[in-house]
């Protein structure tokens, strides 16, 4: 908003501009948070992300989730226990690494 002419000591009229207060609906008008506040917010975000990662890793399906439960090892693999499963895996691993997928026609 431009106000009316304002006189100076030298008799020269100058237009003055009044800055309206920032509108509360506009975030750009607010002062940015302090560096300390930004650091705390970043630490909180990192902690939340670490918690989420840990939760998601628990939900991954893998032999490590049930290696101590022989019933589940037997259910998922057909082997009686984890030691047997691991022994068969280790015996087949060198051969499996050299296998080439055969094309199906």
Secondary structure, DSSP 8 states (H G I E B T S, - for coil): -EEEEEE-TTS-EEEEE------TT-GGGS----HHHHHHHHHHHHHHHHHHHHHHHHHS--GGGTTT-HHHHHHHHS-SSHHHHHHHHHHHHHHHHT-------
